[in-house]
Amino acid sequence: MARVKNITRTIKITQVTALMLNVETAEPFNATFNLEGTYKNDEAILKALKKEYEHDVCKVVHIVATEVITKKLSMPIQRFVELTTMDNGIANNCSETTDDICADK
């Protein structure tokens, strides 16, 4: 049986536990969120959490804990081709690329 070729990517996720406050009931609670990428400090994480998850009822109050998780993701190339869309900014063959590069010379 032939070996299946895979596309792999390594991504970093910042897992954050934040102290939240329900302003209607004045109940504090902890919630865990997964943010894409890494952040330089708690202030940057707090800003990202407020932008994405804060609303009229629940407010982000404080960062309790953070952990950066590295994951290696993989999928067969055929499945990748089926699920993705073509980026119009990328040439489909070498002649298109050569024409674009040499057009202004």
Gaussian input, Z-matrix of N, CA and C with variables (Angstrom, degrees):
# hf/3-21g

backbone

0 1
 N
 C     1     B1
 C     2     B2     1     A1
 N     3     B3     2     A2     1     D1
 C     4     B4     3     A3     2     D2
 C     5     B5     4     A4     3     D3
 N     6     B6     5     A5     4     D4
 C     7     B7     6     A6     5     D5
 C     8     B8     7     A7     6     D6
 N     9     B9     8     A8     7     D7
 C    10    B10     9     A9     8     D8
 C    11    B11    10    A10     9     D9
 N    12    B12    11    A11    10    D10
 C    13    B13    12    A12    11    D11
 C    14    B14    13    A13    12    D12
 N    15    B15    14    A14    13    D13
 C    16    B16    15    A15    14    D14
 C    17    B17    16    A16    15    D15
 N    18    B18    17    A17    16    D16
 C    19    B19    18    A18    17    D17
 C    20    B20    19    A19    18    D18
 N    21    B21    20    A20    19    D19
 C    22    B22    21    A21    20    D20
 C    23    B23    22    A22    21    D21
 N    24    B24    23    A23    22    D22
 C    25    B25    24    A24    23    D23
 C    26    B26    25    A25    24    D24
 N    27    B27    26    A26    25    D25
 C    28    B28    27    A27    26    D26
 C    29    B29    28    A28    27    D27
 N    30    B30    29    A29    28    D28
 C    31    B31    30    A30    29    D29
 C    32    B32    31    A31    30    D30
 N    33    B33    32    A32    31    D31
 C    34    B34    33    A33    32    D32
 C    35    B35    34    A34    33    D33
 N    36    B36    35    A35    34    D34
 C    37    B37    36    A36    35    D35
 C    38    B38    37    A37    36    D36
 N    39    B39    38    A38    37    D37
 C    40    B40    39    A39    38    D38
 C    41    B41    40    A40    39    D39
 N    42    B42    41    A41    40    D40
 C    43    B43    42    A42    41    D41
 C    44    B44    43    A43    42    D42
 N    45    B45    44    A44    43    D43
 C    46    B46    45    A45    44    D44
 C    47    B47    46    A46    45    D45
 N    48    B48    47    A47    46    D46
 C    49    B49    48    A48    47    D47
 C    50    B50    49    A49    48    D48
 N    51    B51    50    A50    49    D49
 C    52    B52    51    A51    50    D50
 C    53    B53    52    A52    51    D51
 N    54    B54    53    A53    52    D52
 C    55    B55    54    A54    53    D53
 C    56    B56    55    A55    54    D54
 N    57    B57    56    A56    55    D55
 C    58    B58    57    A57    56    D56
 C    59    B59    58    A58    57    D57
 N    60    B60    59    A59    58    D58
 C    61    B61    60    A60    59    D59
 C    62    B62    61    A61    60    D60
 N    63    B63    62    A62    61    D61
 C    64    B64    63    A63    62    D62
 C    65    B65    64    A64    63    D63
 N    66    B66    65    A65    64    D64
 C    67    B67    66    A66    65    D65
 C    68    B68    67    A67    66    D66
 N    69    B69    68    A68    67    D67
 C    70    B70    69    A69    68    D68
 C    71    B71    70    A70    69    D69
 N    72    B72    71    A71    70    D70
 C    73    B73    72    A72    71    D71
 C    74    B74    73    A73    72    D72
 N    75    B75    74    A74    73    D73
 C    76    B76    75    A75    74    D74
 C    77    B77    76    A76    75    D75
 N    78    B78    77    A77    76    D76
 C    79    B79    78    A78    77    D77
 C    80    B80    79    A79    78    D78
 N    81    B81    80    A80    79    D79
 C    82    B82    81    A81    80    D80
 C    83    B83    82    A82    81    D81
 N    84    B84    83    A83    82    D82
 C    85    B85    84    A84    83    D83
 C    86    B86    85    A85    84    D84
 N    87    B87    86    A86    85    D85
 C    88    B88    87    A87    86    D86
 C    89    B89    88    A88    87    D87
 N    90    B90    89    A89    88    D88
 C    91    B91    90    A90    89    D89
 C    92    B92    91    A91    90    D90
 N    93    B93    92    A92    91    D91
 C    94    B94    93    A93    92    D92
 C    95    B95    94    A94    93    D93
 N    96    B96    95    A95    94    D94
 C    97    B97    96    A96    95    D95
 C    98    B98    97    A97    96    D96
 N    99    B99    98    A98    97    D97
 C   100   B100    99    A99    98    D98
 C   101   B101   100   A100    99    D99
 N   102   B102   101   A101   100   D100
 C   103   B103   102   A102   101   D101
 C   104   B104   103   A103   102   D102
 N   105   B105   104   A104   103   D103
 C   106   B106   105   A105   104   D104
 C   107   B107   106   A106   105   D105
 N   108   B108   107   A107   106   D106
 C   109   B109   108   A108   107   D107
 C   110   B110   109   A109   108   D108
 N   111   B111   110   A110   109   D109
 C   112   B112   111   A111   110   D110
 C   113   B113   112   A112   111   D111
 N   114   B114   113   A113   112   D112
 C   115   B115   114   A114   113   D113
 C   116   B116   115   A115   114   D114
 N   117   B117   116   A116   115   D115
 C   118   B118   117   A117   116   D116
 C   119   B119   118   A118   117   D117
 N   120   B120   119   A119   118   D118
 C   121   B121   120   A120   119   D119
 C   122   B122   121   A121   120   D120
 N   123   B123   122   A122   121   D121
 C   124   B124   123   A123   122   D122
 C   125   B125   124   A124   123   D123
 N   126   B126   125   A125   124   D124
 C   127   B127   126   A126   125   D125
 C   128   B128   127   A127   126   D126
 N   129   B129   128   A128   127   D127
 C   130   B130   129   A129   128   D128
 C   131   B131   130   A130   129   D129
 N   132   B132   131   A131   130   D130
 C   133   B133   132   A132   131   D131
 C   134   B134   133   A133   132   D132
 N   135   B135   134   A134   133   D133
 C   136   B136   135   A135   134   D134
 C   137   B137   136   A136   135   D135
 N   138   B138   137   A137   136   D136
 C   139   B139   138   A138   137   D137
 C   140   B140   139   A139   138   D138
 N   141   B141   140   A140   139   D139
 C   142   B142   141   A141   140   D140
 C   143   B143   142   A142   141   D141
 N   144   B144   143   A143   142   D142
 C   145   B145   144   A144   143   D143
 C   146   B146   145   A145   144   D144
 N   147   B147   146   A146   145   D145
 C   148   B148   147   A147   146   D146
 C   149   B149   148   A148   147   D147
 N   150   B150   149   A149   148   D148
 C   151   B151   150   A150   149   D149
 C   152   B152   151   A151   150   D150
 N   153   B153   152   A152   151   D151
 C   154   B154   153   A153   152   D152
 C   155   B155   154   A154   153   D153
 N   156   B156   155   A155   154   D154
 C   157   B157   156   A156   155   D155
 C   158   B158   157   A157   156   D156
 N   159   B159   158   A158   157   D157
 C   160   B160   159   A159   158   D158
 C   161   B161   160   A160   159   D159
 N   162   B162   161   A161   160   D160
 C   163   B163   162   A162   161   D161
 C   164   B164   163   A163   162   D162
 N   165   B165   164   A164   163   D163
 C   166   B166   165   A165   164   D164
 C   167   B167   166   A166   165   D165
 N   168   B168   167   A167   166   D166
 C   169   B169   168   A168   167   D167
 C   170   B170   169   A169   168   D168
 N   171   B171   170   A170   169   D169
 C   172   B172   171   A171   170   D170
 C   173   B173   172   A172   171   D171
 N   174   B174   173   A173   172   D172
 C   175   B175   174   A174   173   D173
 C   176   B176   175   A175   174   D174
 N   177   B177   176   A176   175   D175
 C   178   B178   177   A177   176   D176
 C   179   B179   178   A178   177   D177
 N   180   B180   179   A179   178   D178
 C   181   B181   180   A180   179   D179
 C   182   B182   181   A181   180   D180
 N   183   B183   182   A182   181   D181
 C   184   B184   183   A183   182   D182
 C   185   B185   184   A184   183   D183
 N   186   B186   185   A185   184   D184
 C   187   B187   186   A186   185   D185
 C   188   B188   187   A187   186   D186
 N   189   B189   188   A188   187   D187
 C   190   B190   189   A189   188   D188
 C   191   B191   190   A190   189   D189
 N   192   B192   191   A191   190   D190
 C   193   B193   192   A192   191   D191
 C   194   B194   193   A193   192   D192
 N   195   B195   194   A194   193   D193
 C   196   B196   195   A195   194   D194
 C   197   B197   196   A196   195   D195
 N   198   B198   197   A197   196   D196
 C   199   B199   198   A198   197   D197
 C   200   B200   199   A199   198   D198
 N   201   B201   200   A200   199   D199
 C   202   B202   201   A201   200   D200
 C   203   B203   202   A202   201   D201
 N   204   B204   203   A203   202   D202
 C   205   B205   204   A204   203   D203
 C   206   B206   205   A205   204   D204
 N   207   B207   206   A206   205   D205
 C   208   B208   207   A207   206   D206
 C   209   B209   208   A208   207   D207
 N   210   B210   209   A209   208   D208
 C   211   B211   210   A210   209   D209
 C   212   B212   211   A211   210   D210
 N   213   B213   212   A212   211   D211
 C   214   B214   213   A213   212   D212
 C   215   B215   214   A214   213   D213
 N   216   B216   215   A215   214   D214
 C   217   B217   216   A216   215   D215
 C   218   B218   217   A217   216   D216
 N   219   B219   218   A218   217   D217
 C   220   B220   219   A219   218   D218
 C   221   B221   220   A220   219   D219
 N   222   B222   221   A221   220   D220
 C   223   B223   222   A222   221   D221
 C   224   B224   223   A223   222   D222
 N   225   B225   224   A224   223   D223
 C   226   B226   225   A225   224   D224
 C   227   B227   226   A226   225   D225
 N   228   B228   227   A227   226   D226
 C   229   B229   228   A228   227   D227
 C   230   B230   229   A229   228   D228
 N   231   B231   230   A230   229   D229
 C   232   B232   231   A231   230   D230
 C   233   B233   232   A232   231   D231
 N   234   B234   233   A233   232   D232
 C   235   B235   234   A234   233   D233
 C   236   B236   235   A235   234   D234
 N   237   B237   236   A236   235   D235
 C   238   B238   237   A237   236   D236
 C   239   B239   238   A238   237   D237
 N   240   B240   239   A239   238   D238
 C   241   B241   240   A240   239   D239
 C   242   B242   241   A241   240   D240
 N   243   B243   242   A242   241   D241
 C   244   B244   243   A243   242   D242
 C   245   B245   244   A244   243   D243
 N   246   B246   245   A245   244   D244
 C   247   B247   246   A246   245   D245
 C   248   B248   247   A247   246   D246
 N   249   B249   248   A248   247   D247
 C   250   B250   249   A249   248   D248
 C   251   B251   250   A250   249   D249
 N   252   B252   251   A251   250   D250
 C   253   B253   252   A252   251   D251
 C   254   B254   253   A253   252   D252
 N   255   B255   254   A254   253   D253
 C   256   B256   255   A255   254   D254
 C   257   B257   256   A256   255   D255
 N   258   B258   257   A257   256   D256
 C   259   B259   258   A258   257   D257
 C   260   B260   259   A259   258   D258
 N   261   B261   260   A260   259   D259
 C   262   B262   261   A261   260   D260
 C   263   B263   262   A262   261   D261
 N   264   B264   263   A263   262   D262
 C   265   B265   264   A264   263   D263
 C   266   B266   265   A265   264   D264
 N   267   B267   266   A266   265   D265
 C   268   B268   267   A267   266   D266
 C   269   B269   268   A268   267   D267
 N   270   B270   269   A269   268   D268
 C   271   B271   270   A270   269   D269
 C   272   B272   271   A271   270   D270
 N   273   B273   272   A272   271   D271
 C   274   B274   273   A273   272   D272
 C   275   B275   274   A274   273   D273
 N   276   B276   275   A275   274   D274
 C   277   B277   276   A276   275   D275
 C   278   B278   277   A277   276   D276
 N   279   B279   278   A278   277   D277
 C   280   B280   279   A279   278   D278
 C   281   B281   280   A280   279   D279
 N   282   B282   281   A281   280   D280
 C   283   B283   282   A282   281   D281
 C   284   B284   283   A283   282   D282
 N   285   B285   284   A284   283   D283
 C   286   B286   285   A285   284   D284
 C   287   B287   286   A286   285   D285
 N   288   B288   287   A287   286   D286
 C   289   B289   288   A288   287   D287
 C   290   B290   289   A289   288   D288
 N   291   B291   290   A290   289   D289
 C   292   B292   291   A291   290   D290
 C   293   B293   292   A292   291   D291
 N   294   B294   293   A293   292   D292
 C   295   B295   294   A294   293   D293
 C   296   B296   295   A295   294   D294
 N   297   B297   296   A296   295   D295
 C   298   B298   297   A297   296   D296
 C   299   B299   298   A298   297   D297
 N   300   B300   299   A299   298   D298
 C   301   B301   300   A300   299   D299
 C   302   B302   301   A301   300   D300
 N   303   B303   302   A302   301   D301
 C   304   B304   303   A303   302   D302
 C   305   B305   304   A304   303   D303
 N   306   B306   305   A305   304   D304
 C   307   B307   306   A306   305   D305
 C   308   B308   307   A307   306   D306
 N   309   B309   308   A308   307   D307
 C   310   B310   309   A309   308   D308
 C   311   B311   310   A310   309   D309
 N   312   B312   311   A311   310   D310
 C   313   B313   312   A312   311   D311
 C   314   B314   313   A313   312   D312

   B1=1.4515
   B2=1.5268
   B3=1.3282
   B4=1.4571
   B5=1.5227
   B6=1.2964
   B7=1.4575
   B8=1.5345
   B9=1.3188
   B10=1.4589
   B11=1.5238
   B12=1.3363
   B13=1.4648
   B14=1.5193
   B15=1.3200
   B16=1.4678
   B17=1.5161
   B18=1.3124
   B19=1.4629
   B20=1.5220
   B21=1.3274
   B22=1.4624
   B23=1.5214
   B24=1.3011
   B25=1.4608
   B26=1.5228
   B27=1.3017
   B28=1.4507
   B29=1.5213
   B30=1.3309
   B31=1.4614
   B32=1.5250
   B33=1.3081
   B34=1.4628
   B35=1.5179
   B36=1.3237
   B37=1.4545
   B38=1.5251
   B39=1.3105
   B40=1.4564
   B41=1.5210
   B42=1.3292
   B43=1.4624
   B44=1.5246
   B45=1.3339
   B46=1.4601
   B47=1.5227
   B48=1.3231
   B49=1.4582
   B50=1.5185
   B51=1.3337
   B52=1.4598
   B53=1.5226
   B54=1.3251
   B55=1.4523
   B56=1.5249
   B57=1.3313
   B58=1.4585
   B59=1.5234
   B60=1.3176
   B61=1.4514
   B62=1.5196
   B63=1.3327
   B64=1.4590
   B65=1.5251
   B66=1.3284
   B67=1.4666
   B68=1.5269
   B69=1.3143
   B70=1.4602
   B71=1.5249
   B72=1.3412
   B73=1.4635
   B74=1.5227
   B75=1.3245
   B76=1.4630
   B77=1.5275
   B78=1.3389
   B79=1.4664
   B80=1.5269
   B81=1.3301
   B82=1.4572
   B83=1.5321
   B84=1.3432
   B85=1.4628
   B86=1.5180
   B87=1.3288
   B88=1.4598
   B89=1.5207
   B90=1.3174
   B91=1.4561
   B92=1.5249
   B93=1.3354
   B94=1.4549
   B95=1.5243
   B96=1.3354
   B97=1.4596
   B98=1.5183
   B99=1.3216
   B100=1.4578
   B101=1.5169
   B102=1.3349
   B103=1.4546
   B104=1.5219
   B105=1.3314
   B106=1.4517
   B107=1.5191
   B108=1.3150
   B109=1.4487
   B110=1.5174
   B111=1.3359
   B112=1.4570
   B113=1.5263
   B114=1.3150
   B115=1.4667
   B116=1.5151
   B117=1.3427
   B118=1.4597
   B119=1.5235
   B120=1.3498
   B121=1.4662
   B122=1.5292
   B123=1.3197
   B124=1.4666
   B125=1.5257
   B126=1.3401
   B127=1.4536
   B128=1.5311
   B129=1.3366
   B130=1.4660
   B131=1.5347
   B132=1.3240
   B133=1.4678
   B134=1.5247
   B135=1.3232
   B136=1.4630
   B137=1.5320
   B138=1.3131
   B139=1.4657
   B140=1.5363
   B141=1.3432
   B142=1.4665
   B143=1.5267
   B144=1.3264
   B145=1.4681
   B146=1.5251
   B147=1.3210
   B148=1.4681
   B149=1.5239
   B150=1.3158
   B151=1.4600
   B152=1.5315
   B153=1.3168
   B154=1.4641
   B155=1.5272
   B156=1.3374
   B157=1.4563
   B158=1.5273
   B159=1.3148
   B160=1.4534
   B161=1.5276
   B162=1.3256
   B163=1.4658
   B164=1.5243
   B165=1.3157
   B166=1.4641
   B167=1.5206
   B168=1.3195
   B169=1.4662
   B170=1.5263
   B171=1.3257
   B172=1.4682
   B173=1.5227
   B174=1.3090
   B175=1.4610
   B176=1.5261
   B177=1.3373
   B178=1.4579
   B179=1.5176
   B180=1.3311
   B181=1.4590
   B182=1.5247
   B183=1.3442
   B184=1.4625
   B185=1.5258
   B186=1.3368
   B187=1.4583
   B188=1.5263
   B189=1.3275
   B190=1.4622
   B191=1.5281
   B192=1.3343
   B193=1.4635
   B194=1.5259
   B195=1.3311
   B196=1.4642
   B197=1.5236
   B198=1.3167
   B199=1.4565
   B200=1.5220
   B201=1.3403
   B202=1.4552
   B203=1.5200
   B204=1.3242
   B205=1.4548
   B206=1.5234
   B207=1.3267
   B208=1.4567
   B209=1.5175
   B210=1.3318
   B211=1.4581
   B212=1.5224
   B213=1.3252
   B214=1.4551
   B215=1.5243
   B216=1.3238
   B217=1.4521
   B218=1.5248
   B219=1.3183
   B220=1.4521
   B221=1.5226
   B222=1.3426
   B223=1.4606
   B224=1.5211
   B225=1.3284
   B226=1.4725
   B227=1.5290
   B228=1.3183
   B229=1.4592
   B230=1.5253
   B231=1.3268
   B232=1.4647
   B233=1.5320
   B234=1.2925
   B235=1.4725
   B236=1.5249
   B237=1.3356
   B238=1.4612
   B239=1.5330
   B240=1.3308
   B241=1.4552
   B242=1.5290
   B243=1.3269
   B244=1.4573
   B245=1.5310
   B246=1.3296
   B247=1.4580
   B248=1.5240
   B249=1.3116
   B250=1.4647
   B251=1.5170
   B252=1.3287
   B253=1.4564
   B254=1.5162
   B255=1.3137
   B256=1.4562
   B257=1.5220
   B258=1.3144
   B259=1.4543
   B260=1.5244
   B261=1.3155
   B262=1.4644
   B263=1.5207
   B264=1.3130
   B265=1.4496
   B266=1.5226
   B267=1.3118
   B268=1.4590
   B269=1.5221
   B270=1.3222
   B271=1.4606
   B272=1.5281
   B273=1.3344
   B274=1.4611
   B275=1.5168
   B276=1.3222
   B277=1.4628
   B278=1.5173
   B279=1.3262
   B280=1.4641
   B281=1.5187
   B282=1.3385
   B283=1.4651
   B284=1.5223
   B285=1.3491
   B286=1.4619
   B287=1.5176
   B288=1.3230
   B289=1.4554
   B290=1.5205
   B291=1.3186
   B292=1.4585
   B293=1.5220
   B294=1.3433
   B295=1.4618
   B296=1.5290
   B297=1.3215
   B298=1.4623
   B299=1.5163
   B300=1.2978
   B301=1.4642
   B302=1.5356
   B303=1.3168
   B304=1.4769
   B305=1.5242
   B306=1.3174
   B307=1.4613
   B308=1.5175
   B309=1.3253
   B310=1.4626
   B311=1.5221
   B312=1.3047
   B313=1.4778
   B314=1.5067
   A1=109.22
   A2=115.93
   A3=120.97
   A4=110.82
   A5=113.90
   A6=119.94
   A7=109.41
   A8=117.44
   A9=122.51
   A10=108.83
   A11=115.88
   A12=120.33
   A13=108.98
   A14=115.32
   A15=121.83
   A16=111.28
   A17=114.63
   A18=122.33
   A19=105.68
   A20=116.86
   A21=120.12
   A22=109.88
   A23=115.32
   A24=122.64
   A25=108.24
   A26=115.49
   A27=120.96
   A28=107.34
   A29=116.22
   A30=120.61
   A31=109.86
   A32=114.94
   A33=121.01
   A34=108.81
   A35=114.95
   A36=122.54
   A37=107.53
   A38=117.16
   A39=120.74
   A40=107.63
   A41=114.89
   A42=120.35
   A43=107.41
   A44=115.56
   A45=121.94
   A46=110.17
   A47=115.80
   A48=120.79
   A49=106.14
   A50=115.24
   A51=120.41
   A52=110.34
   A53=114.55
   A54=120.70
   A55=106.95
   A56=115.23
   A57=122.24
   A58=108.67
   A59=116.08
   A60=121.07
   A61=109.61
   A62=115.33
   A63=121.14
   A64=105.68
   A65=117.13
   A66=120.73
   A67=113.06
   A68=118.31
   A69=120.78
   A70=112.02
   A71=115.80
   A72=119.48
   A73=112.80
   A74=117.34
   A75=124.02
   A76=111.55
   A77=117.08
   A78=122.79
   A79=110.11
   A80=118.19
   A81=119.81
   A82=109.55
   A83=116.21
   A84=120.77
   A85=108.70
   A86=115.31
   A87=121.33
   A88=109.14
   A89=116.58
   A90=122.59
   A91=108.13
   A92=115.73
   A93=121.35
   A94=109.16
   A95=115.72
   A96=122.92
   A97=109.20
   A98=116.73
   A99=122.76
   A100=108.62
   A101=116.09
   A102=122.18
   A103=109.32
   A104=116.79
   A105=120.68
   A106=110.13
   A107=116.96
   A108=122.20
   A109=113.77
   A110=114.63
   A111=121.60
   A112=109.11
   A113=115.75
   A114=122.05
   A115=109.15
   A116=116.17
   A117=119.78
   A118=113.96
   A119=117.96
   A120=119.90
   A121=110.54
   A122=115.48
   A123=120.86
   A124=112.84
   A125=117.33
   A126=120.42
   A127=110.54
   A128=116.88
   A129=120.92
   A130=110.41
   A131=116.14
   A132=120.20
   A133=109.96
   A134=116.76
   A135=121.74
   A136=110.89
   A137=116.57
   A138=121.36
   A139=110.45
   A140=117.41
   A141=121.27
   A142=111.07
   A143=117.02
   A144=120.59
   A145=111.53
   A146=116.13
   A147=119.72
   A148=110.80
   A149=116.95
   A150=121.24
   A151=111.24
   A152=117.66
   A153=121.53
   A154=114.65
   A155=117.80
   A156=119.70
   A157=116.07
   A158=117.77
   A159=119.25
   A160=110.29
   A161=116.58
   A162=121.31
   A163=109.11
   A164=118.26
   A165=122.31
   A166=113.86
   A167=117.96
   A168=121.30
   A169=112.51
   A170=117.42
   A171=120.92
   A172=110.71
   A173=115.24
   A174=122.01
   A175=109.87
   A176=116.35
   A177=122.03
   A178=107.48
   A179=116.56
   A180=120.49
   A181=112.92
   A182=116.45
   A183=119.68
   A184=109.49
   A185=116.67
   A186=121.84
   A187=107.68
   A188=116.41
   A189=121.56
   A190=110.78
   A191=117.24
   A192=121.28
   A193=109.81
   A194=115.45
   A195=120.76
   A196=109.15
   A197=115.39
   A198=121.43
   A199=107.60
   A200=116.47
   A201=120.89
   A202=107.42
   A203=115.37
   A204=121.73
   A205=107.77
   A206=116.31
   A207=121.74
   A208=108.30
   A209=115.54
   A210=120.99
   A211=109.59
   A212=115.23
   A213=120.56
   A214=106.95
   A215=115.59
   A216=121.74
   A217=109.61
   A218=116.42
   A219=120.96
   A220=109.71
   A221=115.53
   A222=120.38
   A223=108.40
   A224=117.11
   A225=119.84
   A226=110.78
   A227=116.46
   A228=121.64
   A229=110.89
   A230=117.77
   A231=120.35
   A232=111.11
   A233=117.42
   A234=121.77
   A235=110.38
   A236=116.65
   A237=122.12
   A238=110.32
   A239=116.90
   A240=121.79
   A241=110.38
   A242=117.68
   A243=121.55
   A244=112.03
   A245=117.88
   A246=121.83
   A247=114.90
   A248=117.86
   A249=119.94
   A250=112.03
   A251=114.74
   A252=121.53
   A253=108.33
   A254=116.27
   A255=121.82
   A256=109.73
   A257=116.74
   A258=122.54
   A259=108.01
   A260=117.79
   A261=121.41
   A262=113.13
   A263=117.91
   A264=121.15
   A265=113.65
   A266=118.22
   A267=121.97
   A268=108.86
   A269=115.86
   A270=120.72
   A271=110.47
   A272=116.02
   A273=120.94
   A274=112.72
   A275=118.34
   A276=119.80
   A277=109.84
   A278=116.11
   A279=121.19
   A280=113.13
   A281=118.44
   A282=119.57
   A283=111.23
   A284=117.51
   A285=119.91
   A286=110.74
   A287=116.35
   A288=120.97
   A289=110.61
   A290=117.63
   A291=122.27
   A292=110.52
   A293=117.82
   A294=120.98
   A295=111.12
   A296=116.81
   A297=120.37
   A298=111.80
   A299=117.23
   A300=121.93
   A301=110.28
   A302=116.26
   A303=120.57
   A304=113.57
   A305=118.60
   A306=121.10
   A307=113.39
   A308=118.00
   A309=119.88
   A310=113.14
   A311=118.97
   A312=120.84
   A313=111.44
   D1=133.67
   D2=-177.62
   D3=-72.64
   D4=146.29
   D5=178.34
   D6=-74.76
   D7=134.37
   D8=179.89
   D9=-82.89
   D10=128.50
   D11=177.97
   D12=-81.68
   D13=138.51
   D14=-177.66
   D15=-121.16
   D16=153.15
   D17=168.19
   D18=-100.40
   D19=132.46
   D20=-179.78
   D21=-125.01
   D22=148.84
   D23=174.85
   D24=-141.12
   D25=141.02
   D26=174.89
   D27=-106.71
   D28=124.99
   D29=-178.79
   D30=-123.07
   D31=156.07
   D32=175.77
   D33=-115.17
   D34=134.15
   D35=178.95
   D36=-123.69
   D37=134.74
   D38=174.41
   D39=-97.40
   D40=114.32
   D41=177.56
   D42=-92.62
   D43=122.61
   D44=-173.09
   D45=-120.92
   D46=130.43
   D47=168.57
   D48=-103.17
   D49=122.90
   D50=-175.79
   D51=-122.59
   D52=145.38
   D53=172.51
   D54=-81.86
   D55=122.80
   D56=-178.78
   D57=-112.96
   D58=159.13
   D59=177.45
   D60=-133.93
   D61=123.23
   D62=172.86
   D63=-83.42
   D64=111.45
   D65=-173.74
   D66=-74.07
   D67=-19.38
   D68=178.46
   D69=-76.58
   D70=-38.17
   D71=-177.48
   D72=-106.43
   D73=-5.49
   D74=-176.53
   D75=59.05
   D76=30.24
   D77=179.18
   D78=-95.79
   D79=121.49
   D80=171.83
   D81=-84.07
   D82=149.27
   D83=176.19
   D84=-156.74
   D85=157.41
   D86=176.28
   D87=-95.72
   D88=140.70
   D89=175.75
   D90=-134.95
   D91=146.09
   D92=-179.79
   D93=-109.27
   D94=134.64
   D95=-178.16
   D96=-129.43
   D97=150.12
   D98=173.24
   D99=-111.80
   D100=117.66
   D101=179.19
   D102=-107.36
   D103=140.26
   D104=178.07
   D105=-68.67
   D106=139.43
   D107=174.50
   D108=79.84
   D109=-164.76
   D110=179.70
   D111=-121.56
   D112=161.27
   D113=-177.61
   D114=-129.78
   D115=148.67
   D116=-175.17
   D117=-78.18
   D118=-25.93
   D119=-180.00
   D120=-160.09
   D121=174.52
   D122=-178.28
   D123=-64.43
   D124=-31.67
   D125=179.75
   D126=-63.83
   D127=-40.40
   D128=178.86
   D129=-66.92
   D130=-38.42
   D131=177.66
   D132=-65.70
   D133=-45.04
   D134=179.77
   D135=-59.64
   D136=-42.16
   D137=178.71
   D138=-62.48
   D139=-44.08
   D140=179.62
   D141=-65.67
   D142=-41.01
   D143=178.65
   D144=-63.83
   D145=-44.19
   D146=-179.86
   D147=-62.70
   D148=-39.65
   D149=-179.34
   D150=-65.41
   D151=-41.17
   D152=-173.74
   D153=-90.97
   D154=-35.99
   D155=-167.00
   D156=-119.40
   D157=-13.40
   D158=-178.01
   D159=-81.26
   D160=140.78
   D161=176.06
   D162=-146.32
   D163=-170.53
   D164=-173.03
   D165=-60.10
   D166=-35.12
   D167=-175.24
   D168=-90.10
   D169=-42.19
   D170=-176.79
   D171=-112.04
   D172=131.03
   D173=179.67
   D174=-117.93
   D175=142.65
   D176=174.42
   D177=-83.40
   D178=125.52
   D179=-174.58
   D180=-106.19
   D181=-45.26
   D182=-171.07
   D183=-157.17
   D184=148.99
   D185=174.24
   D186=-87.74
   D187=121.26
   D188=-179.34
   D189=-89.02
   D190=-46.20
   D191=-178.39
   D192=-154.80
   D193=151.52
   D194=175.20
   D195=-135.98
   D196=150.73
   D197=176.08
   D198=-149.54
   D199=130.65
   D200=176.28
   D201=-92.35
   D202=124.01
   D203=-178.45
   D204=-111.97
   D205=128.91
   D206=176.17
   D207=-102.97
   D208=126.72
   D209=-179.88
   D210=-123.64
   D211=138.89
   D212=173.51
   D213=-104.19
   D214=117.88
   D215=-179.09
   D216=-105.09
   D217=146.71
   D218=-176.84
   D219=-145.75
   D220=146.55
   D221=173.69
   D222=-154.29
   D223=148.72
   D224=177.88
   D225=-60.06
   D226=144.41
   D227=-178.17
   D228=-57.44
   D229=-42.39
   D230=-179.04
   D231=-59.44
   D232=-42.59
   D233=178.84
   D234=-65.63
   D235=-39.15
   D236=177.93
   D237=-59.79
   D238=-45.79
   D239=-179.72
   D240=-63.32
   D241=-38.68
   D242=179.87
   D243=-66.02
   D244=-35.44
   D245=-173.41
   D246=-91.40
   D247=-19.08
   D248=-174.78
   D249=-92.73
   D250=166.65
   D251=174.90
   D252=-116.42
   D253=155.25
   D254=-178.27
   D255=-78.23
   D256=132.08
   D257=174.97
   D258=-82.49
   D259=119.29
   D260=-175.86
   D261=-66.25
   D262=-18.48
   D263=-179.69
   D264=-80.25
   D265=-4.50
   D266=-177.81
   D267=-107.36
   D268=132.85
   D269=-179.96
   D270=-70.77
   D271=147.72
   D272=-179.35
   D273=-85.60
   D274=-20.90
   D275=178.72
   D276=-149.69
   D277=173.53
   D278=-174.21
   D279=-66.57
   D280=-33.61
   D281=-177.82
   D282=-65.23
   D283=-37.55
   D284=177.28
   D285=-63.94
   D286=-40.14
   D287=179.99
   D288=-65.46
   D289=-45.02
   D290=-179.42
   D291=-62.78
   D292=-43.73
   D293=179.00
   D294=-60.32
   D295=-42.87
   D296=-179.30
   D297=-64.57
   D298=-40.96
   D299=-177.17
   D300=-69.53
   D301=-40.85
   D302=-174.34
   D303=-89.58
   D304=-4.77
   D305=-174.12
   D306=-61.58
   D307=-34.11
   D308=-175.74
   D309=-97.43
   D310=12.90
   D311=-179.62
   D312=-105.38

